[in-house]
Amino acid sequence: MKIFKKQKLRAVILCSLVILISISWIKKEDDFVKKSFQTAAPLYTQLLKVTNGNFKYYPHSLLENGSIKYYNIDEWTGGFWPGSLWYMYEYTKDQKWKDAALAWTNSLETNQFNTNHHDIGFMMYCSYGNALRFDQNPKYQEILVQSAKSLTKRYSPIVGSIQSWNERKSKGDINTWEYPVIMDNMMNLELLFYASKVTKDPTYKEIGIKHAEQTMKNHLREDYSSYHVVNYDPKTGKVLHKQTLQGFSDESTWARGQAWGIYGFTTVYRETKDKRFLNTAIKMADFFLDHPNLPADKIPNWDFNVGEAGFKPDWDFNPSKFKETPRDASAAAITSSALLELSTFVKGAKRKKYNNAAVAILKSLSSDAYLNTDKANPYFLLKHSTGNLPSNREIDVPLIYADYYFLEALVRYQRKQTK
């Protein structure tokens, strides 16, 4: 009997130690989440202070003189600032962030009628879509449905895609893009799936699926790297050009474009359960994570093939301008958020691979190398993003969408830990 009691006592002690170690491990794992949100709080408090009441201009990045670079209400990144505030509220439960998020979200109301470009999904779903999770205002649903209607006005059944930009010249004025479709457009499809769910009208979803199919068909190479821009003939639907605007060369892989694809196809699979889209997300993610040029900290250079032989840019690239190849923290943040969701749709080694990669990226981004712990600027959370290097714009700067997807990924990670 004494031996049995001793064995039972040892078992209880062992179980207790395992539980304590597990709790300690989880706490250590969550430290980077806490650190990131604590770093964001004073920065965003300051950003709210300087933008207070100025609801026509949305913080986007920094200018060379250190002042805030704003975009107008009708430009593509307006929804990321209120969206970031919603994630601040979700994590902290502090009413201050909710009040600010509501104010900035409501400021975007007129954008529901914006048909000038494809980015209305970014603008309205990242703001109003997040708002609906905390405030079931029926007006928000109406605004999102109207936003989806506006987006569908850019759809052509001949092309089978939503036109991203209006007619424009390609980089270097080599070609005219009459009907350009960019990989980024995959991110706007979630708005269409939402509209079909709440209206019971399948039209929105059908357009989203068709666009995803055409992107899968024409934007991807055999190795599942991606083209940035595909230009179609609007009269016939024929592919005329496969090029880039923000990447190193037409045949290279722009890092953020690859990230948009991973995220976008993961979302389309969630909404359709069509294995074709899951397979595409998996293959694009594997290209990103397994690429030999991906740095050890998993924060990619702005293009996977920058400076490589065999990739010819149609712009004046001068590598001597940079001490080292610029990274793109925004591409990493988008990818980490996508991988956290993608990991829930696969099993075994793939699930472990994607989850571990997402966490590794988040830990890198929350390190002092990328997180603005040193107050390198007074307003934004992440450093070292690249917006459009070929146009000499936004090189090694903070970007509001990098912050948004980083915070989204941190919240997604936190949710997974509490399930």
Summary of the structure (lengths in Angstrom):
residues: 419
radius of gyration: 22.3
end to end distance: 40.1
largest distance: 88.6
contacts: 1453
relative contact order: 0.11
helix: 56%
strand: 12%
